[in-house]
Amino acid sequence: MELQIAYIGLSILMTLILILIGIKTIDKTYRQKSKNSKRKVILISFLIIWHIYIFVLASTEFMLNLEFPPRFFILTILPLFIFTGIFIYKNRNNTWIQNIPPHWLFFYQTFRILIEVIFVFTVSKGILHSNVTIEGYNFDMVYAFTVLIIGLIVFKKIIWYKRLILWWNYLGLGVIAIIIFLFQSTIYIPEFYGDIEPFPIEFLKYPYVLVPAFLMPSAVFIHILSIVQLRKMPVANTE
């Protein structure tokens, strides 16, 4: 029960942070209160509906089938990736992106430290394969700790370290790509890693499924949003 609370609690926390970022940005960008209220409702409604969708989907036997093609990936991760690409591309030149404090997007990624810690306990319960955690080939925890290290350097002065943070975001996307590969290969081509145990189907149940269906895509969304924001920033005058 404690493990389930950890997954749900972290997901609720990150949802509230996304809502806070959205509300603050809307209030800073737009002046018409009536339209602002509508935008906030759309933001909150989208997040709530997606959580309900995940819960309903993960409650069905349909999602527990690990045969190819990957049903879970097609029905959850892929739609969010498509949404991220289309949404950010259409809004890439909008003022609201620049109105988000850059360090908010930067420090958002620290939640990945907590995920990896929770993963260790999940493996001990036999609900997750060690392959996809720090005990195996997933070094996302190491990457996430760099947020704290680099954060001490660039906090509120990100424009001075624009190139560094850009590459840090690209690296973060690369780490997530490796994690996706680890999950998919451990499920569908386990022989790639030698003689290993099969991937626990339990992880596709709620609330564990919140990590690949919500938390991981949110990290991708924030990375890409940060990249777009940084690329539109002026270069700092260091003279």
N, C-alpha and C positions, 0 to 999 in steps of 0.2 A: 504493500500500500504506500509506503514511504517513497518508493521508486516512482510510482505513478504520480504521486503528488509533486515530485520534483519535475517531471516532464510537463505536467499541466501548469504548475506554478511558473516555470521559466517561460512557457509559451504565453501565458497571461501577461507576465511582466513585459515581454518584448512587444506584445500587441499594444499594451498601454503606452510604451515608449514610442512606437510608430504613430499612434494616435496623437500623442503630445507633440511630436515633431510636425505632424501634419497641421494640427490646430494652430500652433505658434507661427508656422509658415504662412498659413492662410490669412491670419490676422495681420501679419506684417506686410503682406503683398496686396491685399484687396481692402478697399474701404467700405464697400456696400455691405452692410450687416446682413441684409436679407439673403443676398447671394452667398455670403460667407457661411451662413447657417446651412444652406443647401449643400455646399461643398463639404462641410464637416459631416453632415448626415450621410452623404455618399461615401466618404472615407470610412466612417465607422461601420456603415452597413456592409460595405464590401468585405471588411475584415471579419465581421460576425458571420456573414453568409459563408465565407470560405471555411471558417472553423466548423460551422454546422455541416457543410459539405464533407469535410474530412471525417467528422464523427460518424455521419451516416454511411459513408463509403467504407470506412474501416470496420463498421459493424456488420458488414455482409461477408458471406463466404466467398463471394466473387473475388475479393481482393487477396484472399489467402492462396490463390493459385500462382505458383512460381514458374509456371511454364512460359516459354517464349511465344509471342512477344510480351515484354514486361507490362502487365496491365497497370500496375501501380504507377510506374513512370509515365505512361501515356495519359493517365487520368488525373494526375496531380502535378508532378514536377514539370512536365512538358508544357501544360497550359500556363503555368506561372512564368516560365521562361519566355514564352511567346508574349504574354502580357507585358513583362518587363521590357522586352525589346521594343514593342510597339509604343507603349506608353512613354518611355523615356525618349525615344526617337522623336515622337510628335511634340514633346514638351522641351526638347533640348535647348531651344532659344528663349524659353519663357523666363520671366523675371524671378518667379518663385524659387527656382532652383538655386539662384545666387543668394536668396534670402535665408537659406538654411545655414546656420553656423557650421562651417566646415568641420570643426572638431566634434560636432555631434555625430556626423556620419563616420568619422574616424573611430571614435570610442564605442560606437554601436557594436562593433565587431568583437568587443571583449566578452560578449555572452558565449562565444565559442569555447572559452576556457571552461565554463560551467558545463557545457554540453559534453566535452571530452571527459571531465571528471565523472559526470553521471554515467557516461558510457562504460567506464571501468566497473562501476557497481552493477550495471546491466549485464555485462559479460559474466560476472560472478554468479548472477542469478540464472545464467544459461539462456537469456533472452536475446543476446546479441553475439555475433561471431567476433572473436578477438582480432581477426584479420583487419577489421575496419576501425580499429581503435588504436590508441597509443601503444597498446600491447602488441600490435601487429605492424601495419604499414601506414597508419594514419598519423601524420605529424602536425595536424591542425592545431593541437594544443601549443606546440612550440611556436607556430606562426602567430597564434592569438596572443601569446605572452609578449610578442614584439610590439603589440599595440601599446602596452604599458611603458615599454622602454622608449620607443620612438615618441610616444605621447609626451614624455617629459621634455623632449627636445622641441617639438613642434607645436605644443599646446598654444592655441590662439595666434600662432604665427605661421600657419600652414602655407600662406602665400610665399613665404621666404624659402620654404622647402617643397615647393610645388612638384618638382621633378621626382624627388624622393617618395612623396606620398602617392604620386601617380604610379610609379613602379611597385610600390607596396600594394596598391589596389590590384594591379595586374597579377602580382604574385598570389594574392589572396584568391583571385578567380582561378588561377592555375591549381592551387591547393584543393579547392572545391572540386575541380574537374577530376583530380586524382582520386578524391574520396568517392565521387560518383562511379568512377571506374572500379574502385575497390569493391563497392557494394555489388555492382552488376557482375563483375568477374567472379566474385566469391559465390554468387548465387548461380550463375549460368555456366561458368567454366572453372569449377573448383580445382580441376586437375592442373590448372596453371600454377597452383601453389603446392602441388604435391598431394600427399595423402592427408586431407583435412576433413573435418566433420562438416556436414551440410549446414547451410545457413538456417538459423532458427526462424521458423515461420511466425513465431510469436511476436517478432518485432514489427510485423505488418498490422498488428492490432493497435487499437487506441489504448493509451495515449502515446505509445512509443513512436507511432507513425507521424507524430507532430514534427519530429526532427526533419525527415526528408520532405514532408509535405508542406511545411510552413517555415520552420526556423532556417533551414539551409537556403531555400529560395529567397527569404528575406535578406540574408547575408549577400546573396548575388545581386539583388535589387539595390541595396545600399552601396555596394562596391561600384556598380555601373553608374549610379546616381552621382557618387563622389567623383568618378572619372570625368563625367560630363561637366560637372561643376568646376573642377580644377582646370580643365582644358579651356574653359571660357574666362578664367581669371586672368587679370593682367600679370605680367612678370614683375616681381618686386624689385624696386631700385635699391641695390645693395651698396651703392657708392656713398 
